[in-house]
Amino acid sequence: MKLATFTEAHRTRIGVVVDDTIVDLAAAAPHLPQTMVPFLRNGAAALDEARTAAERGRHTIPLTKVRLEAPVPRPGKVNAIGLNYADHVREGNRPIPEHQIWFSKQATCIVGPNDAIAIPKVSSKIDWEAELCVVISRRCRHVPRSRANEVIAGYMCGNDVSVRDWQARTPTMMMGKGFDTHGPTGPWIVTPDEAGDVQALGIRSFVNGVAMQNASTKEMIFDIPAQIEHLTAAFTLEPGDVIFTGTPAGVGNFRTPPVFLKAGDIVRIEIDRLGAIENKCEAESGETQIC
């Protein structure tokens, strides 16, 4: 099943994507929550009802008539692992990490599958990172890898957009990884039953149609169950939390010469069975905003 957040007729709600349509759950199952995080909190019963509504095939809207938003528009936490593909480690001339390396991205970095990526005024070293993202389904702590599947709502494409000079200034990487709009995700959440073996998916990135990354998720150093086990040893994960699981080789920073994103560029991230996101880069105004 593919769960999406979408806007149509000036209303944002959730639905199930079936072929080239979306089943509007606000109409097909009106007593279900109409936003993603409360829906996930309702657990298996909500998923079963959404699946039944999708099978009925009523209250459908063509995908061409809706705007797909980030599946989880404002996650409680956005955690990302660094240096998690061996080829990416090698291209940066670093040793294979002994322990998992984690950083946080800001919730305000999250944007949808076709939203703009802002090129900030303060840097010209903006890079792409194709990543498989995990969405958490249940509040959980101390989850052994053998039970990690119990807390996964599904998977989606992500782009861990990175401001390389800001990233290098501090060991936490928080500033360089958390700029607004620098976490495109989507186009939908693919539930585990449909995603299949997510440790054997092709993952690719393109900039202006030119292939930049082409790898497989089987090349992760720390697989997804290991990541969940590690994170929950320290803190609680909650429904709607998002995990960026690392990027393979082919980022712009390590090319000769380096290649960075600029206004007008189009970045496309594809992952087998999960779909694709495509985001255009736009120069930000840099105007002061106080609301």
Number of C-alpha atoms within 10 A of each C-alpha: 19 24 26 26 28 25 15 14 8 8 7 17 17 26 31 25 23 18 9 10 18 27 28 27 23 17 15 20 19 10 10 19 18 19 19 22 21 14 20 21 17 15 14 13 12 18 18 11 15 24 16 13 20 24 12 12 14 14 17 20 17 13 17 10 12 17 18 22 25 26 29 27 19 19 21 16 17 23 19 21 17 17 25 23 23 18 19 22 19 13 15 14 10 11 10 15 14 7 8 15 12 18 16 18 25 21 23 16 21 30 25 27 26 22 20 22 31 21 25 19 11 11 12 14 20 24 20 27 24 31 26 27 25 24 26 27 25 20 13 18 17 17 21 15 16 10 13 18 17 13 18 21 23 24 25 29 27 34 29 27 24 24 27 20 15 18 17 13 12 11 8 14 20 17 19 21 23 24 23 18 21 29 27 26 34 31 26 30 28 26 19 16 9 13 18 12 12 20 14 14 19 16 22 23 28 18 20 13 11 11 13 21 22 16 20 19 25 15 18 20 19 19 18 23 16 16 19 25 18 20 18 15 14 10 11 13 23 21 26 28 23 28 26 28 26 26 32 26 22 21 22 21 19 14 14 7 8 11 15 19 22 19 15 15 16 20 25 25 29 23 24 16 16 25 15 22 24 23 23 19 19 17 14 14 10 10 7 6 5 4 3
